[in-house]
């Protein structure tokens, strides 16, 4: 596995995704959406479920494309992306740690 490629792809994805997901940023800041360890988000407030579904659909497509290029599973790609996304979260954002517990940055 080429982790450097996946990490670089995750970093680029996070830069590209940020402007496109301005609502995601706001929902994270409000504690309405959390970042899961698998690279997807969860709606912690039911009012943002549609946003979470939209974000997850886009991420699924991106992870599947990268997985196909690298011969990896979507789960592996998602976990690498999750590390990059979680590392870049702002203070106060909620995320799922590797042990499954939820934390606030």
Residue, then its C-alpha position, 0 to 999 in steps of 0.5 A: x500500500x502506498x500510504x504517502x499517496x493516500x495521505x497526499x490525496x486525503x490532504x488535497x481532498x480536504x483542501x478542495x472539499x472545504x470551500x464546497x462544504x461551507x455548510x459542513x464547516x458551520x455544522x461542525x462548529x455548531x457541534x451538529x456533525x461529527x467526523x467518524x474514524x471511517x472517513x464519513x460524517x454522522x449527524x449529531x443533530x437530526x436537522x443536518x441529516x440531509x447535509x450529512x447524507x450529501x457529504x457522505x455520498x460525495x466522500x463515498x464517490x471520492x474514496x471509491x475512485x481513489x481505492x480503484x486507482x490504488x487497489x485498496x478497499x474503500x475502508x482503507x482509503x476512508x480511514x486514511x482520509x479520516x486521519x487527515x480530516x480529523x487532524x485539520x479540524x478546528x477546536x471544538x469540532x467533534x470526532x470519533x477516535x480510533x477506539x470508537x469514543x467521541x471526543x471534542x477537539 
